[in-house]
Amino acid sequence: MNEQTNAEVVWRPSEELRSSCALARFMQHVSAAGVFTARASEDLHEWAVREPGKFWPEILRFVGIKGEGDLEPLFSSQEGPTPLARTWFPRFSLNAAENLLSGDDQRLAIVSWSEGARRREYRLRDVKREVSAVAAVLHEHGVGEFDRVFAYMPNVPEAVTCMAAAASLGAAWASCGTDYQVQGLRSRVDRVKPTVLIAATSYRWRGSVVDLRPTIQELVAQAPSLRLVITVDCVGDGDESAALLRLPPGCAAVEYRQVIQKVAPPQTFRRFSFMHPLYIMFSSGTTGKPKGIVHGAGGTLLEHKKEMILHADVRPGDRVFYQTSTSWMMWNWSVSALACEATLVMFDGDPLLEGGDILWRMADREHITHFGTSAAFLGAIEKQGVRPCERYKFDSMRAILSTGSTLYPSQFDYIARSIKPTWIQSISGGTDIIGCFGLGNPLKAVVRGEVQSKSLGYDVRVVGAEGAPVVGEEGELVCASPAPSMPVCFLDDPDGSAYRAAYFADIPGVWRHGDFLKETPHGGLLFLGRSDATLKPAGVRVATADIYAALGSISRIVSALAVGYTPANATSEKIVLFVVLTPDDTLEAALETEIKSALRAANAFYAPSLVIQAPAVPRTTNNKLSELTVKRALRGDDPGNLSALANPESVEFFAGQARQIVTKALG
């Protein structure tokens, strides 16, 4: 895509949006203050990168971070653990919970849907009351600054109130959803060494109640650091079973419903440094041991509010939903909607219930303004023929957001045709920065297949094969500027060596994120997948995302995964394509021919040497394909950290039957 044509534009901002959005108002603000005059958002991005000492304090004031102290200097003089790490705003302090619980006590703060037609709503006063009650119990058990709280919870309001309670006391929060396998859950608890465990005793999934009490007992038994366990009834049957747990010496247990029955005085928030730990996040771990990433309160809030208010145009009173679990950074991101004085809408359960309709019914009934999802979910409902526009008007919906994996060009068409012709925000970033490098932009048109713009304040570049920035060519995503939401540190990394190795080993002085993409001449970004998943048949670099996009029109394919395989004693890589078909379908010669023809029509280099039907393909808990796991399995190597996968059992096929097929056919 070399130029922006009318045929490629799928949405344009209205004049009302262009004049009223926060991004336009911020540009007017810095101009009126005599700080900088920008004619377009691209000018603003260039200034933000060039003058961070002016941009970031202005953003902090504009989005309304509550705190105290001086906003100068921007950085302390002390060197950080990496070339871009800084101690931001060393004279400014804040409390994350105080920022999340801001606004009118009567406003609607949370709406929650769960399987079994369970709907709950919380005014801000209700959230504050429960946060104060939980914080009081935590304080009674000695929880305070630098303690760690670990949660094993579905996406429910109790996870939000417990997180805010921990943050109010200065404790760091780590969470895993009920989608996690026990092995991965245990490894995270081992590394976090929590003082408190907060856990759901059961949850609903596809109409069944899943009992988590044996898992909780296993976690408690292996965590000698625990002083308190809080059990939460997420099903509504009243059975939290705290009294049945076998606890280590010095550890108590209490049920959440008992905690919130106590009347606690309103909180007075102690303010901590801008860099004070707020979240401990874990990378997917498909390439090895998951990185334990510590994010600061100030950087997280500042980045999230900047992204929501300026890039996504979230306004007070809006209703923000993101389809997520507590394992994924989009949970942390969506919770920050509270700090924007928006209503957080939550869903716990199978999103494909009601034939893929339940989330759209919820969106319409709850008047959701910003609906967040993933390319995988959109692909699944498109294959099922779901057309929400035929049942719902979505009068309140102003934007549909998607992240987690590449949103293909054809999916922009599906959204506009079958859901609503609205502002499509394809966004991309990562757990590593608990935010995004590519985001929406209310002042620009949406071009089919593209992320609209770079994140303000982030010097995002595409670096080509020669190591120089390129436009119109494929390359590596790098960030050449410090950013407030870059990690404070890693767990178990006292000298910062693991932190440096993760992002700075390949290209000195800049953050290499591991994404493969292209920047268009009009400033859009085409994300093409992970750079470690790109293929090189005949020495030509091919993005797996392009292969998957080319297969989108073949309705019999549920999902696909492509890897490069180099036969023994060969130098040229060959593409092996695995396809998962609809139930009871079989890969026959005619379908294989159709697949190869579709790929050749898109690009001659996309055509695979081998097409194999697979029962399933490995995915992370964030629903991302794990090509590297398959590539390793086909070579006969250790497939890596299977606890990072949502379906680790799928790897057995690739390490056994698939490896035999590939070796026999290709050598």
Disulfide bonds with the S-S distance in Angstrom:
none
